[in-house]
Amino acid sequence: MSTLGARVPVRGEGCDEERCARAAAELLRAAEHRGVTVAIAESLTGGQVSSTLVGVPGASHVLTGAVVAYATRVKAQVLGVDPTHLERTGPVDRDVSLQMARGVRRLLGADVGMATTGVAGPGPADGHPAGTVHVAVVAPWGEAHCELHLSGERAQIRRRTVLNVIELAVALLNENARRERI
């Protein structure tokens, strides 16, 4: 199993609706081409990732569903994030994002699990400044994680998170495709 992260470009600039839609379409095409399904666990994005994907015609061929796990207890109770770990680190954490992605993948029976967790603002939360975000993608062939430090208003941070997790998923799918050709 490989881990992807450092090679994925982190985008700090804005995610306008058209750009997010293009990224979503690319993810759905890549997943459908590879015959895999996708599920999403969202915290700070509150459903925006799944909404962006569902905005693309044909999303139902790939997207199995999503869980908005905004409350920390839902991350543990529904997605299976380790409650001891959550108590120790809080929800804004690399391992929490990976566990969320694994949990939604298992819960919804998808091949690929995506997750977002972090602080959108306007102020700090759980000891982290606004803009501290973790996104993760988990698949049978590998895992990917990025820690983001985004600036801007709450809405901008949430939109940038949507773009970053979608692009991270595309990168993981493309890495798998490259390895299969070798």
Secondary structure, DSSP 8 states (H G I E B T S, - for coil): -EEE-TTS----S---HHHHHHHHHHHHHHHHHHT--EEEEESTTTTHHHHHHHTSTTGGGTEEEEEE--SHHHHHHTT---HHHHHHH-SSSHHHHHHHHHHHHHHHT-SEEEEEEE--SSS-BTTB-TTEEEEEEEETTEEEEEEEE--S-HHHHHHHHHHHHHHHHHHHHHHHHHHHH-
